[in-house]
Amino acid sequence: MGSIEYLITQAKNRNEEAIETIIESFQPKLKKVINCNYFIADSDVDDLKQELTIKILQAINKFNFENIPGFWEFLNQIENL
């Protein structure tokens, strides 16, 4: 569909195809984490997937490209932690 910037912009505008594409891109990682975690009961897997999907949607809505630091700004930020 396009670049991540395009997808996020479209998702913020409620484009369902863009939202689906972003959520689907996280599915392999979510499956890996869930399948490797022996502390998650099988009955809780669907609830966890739903909660993580909600968190992804919230992150999309909060994401602001203008607040992304440049490389040197980023280095300064992590050096000052």
SVG drawing of the C-alpha trace seen along z (x, -y; Angstrom):
<svg xmlns="http://www.w3.org/2000/svg" viewBox="-12 -19 37 42">
<polyline fill="none" stroke="black" stroke-width="0.4" points="0.0,0.0 2.8,-2.4 5.2,-3.9 4.6,-3.8 4.1,-7.5 1.3,-7.2 -0.3,-4.3 -0.3,-6.1 -1.7,-9.2 -4.4,-7.2 -5.1,-5.3 -5.5,-8.5 -8.1,-9.5 -10.0,-6.2 -9.0,-4.4 -9.8,-0.8 -7.5,0.7 -4.5,-1.2 -5.5,-0.3 -5.7,3.4 -2.4,3.3 -0.7,1.8 -2.4,4.3 -1.5,7.2 2.1,6.1 2.3,6.7 0.6,10.1 3.8,12.3 5.4,10.5 2.3,10.8 2.0,14.6 5.6,15.1 5.4,13.4 2.1,15.1 3.4,18.6 6.7,18.2 5.0,17.0 4.0,20.0 2.4,17.7 -0.5,16.8 -3.5,19.1 -5.1,20.3 -8.3,18.7 -6.6,15.3 -5.0,15.3 -7.9,13.7 -8.3,11.0 -4.6,10.2 -4.7,9.9 -7.7,7.5 -6.0,5.4 -2.8,5.2 -4.8,4.2 -6.4,1.4 -3.0,0.2 -1.8,0.2 -4.8,-1.9 -4.1,-4.3 -0.5,-4.6 -1.5,-5.4 -3.8,-8.2 -1.1,-9.7 1.7,-9.4 3.1,-12.8 5.7,-12.8 6.7,-16.4 7.9,-15.3 10.4,-12.7 13.9,-13.9 16.7,-13.9 19.6,-11.6 21.8,-14.0 18.8,-15.1 18.1,-11.4 21.7,-10.8 21.6,-13.8 18.3,-12.5 19.6,-9.0 23.0,-10.3 21.1,-12.5 19.0,-9.6"/>
</svg>
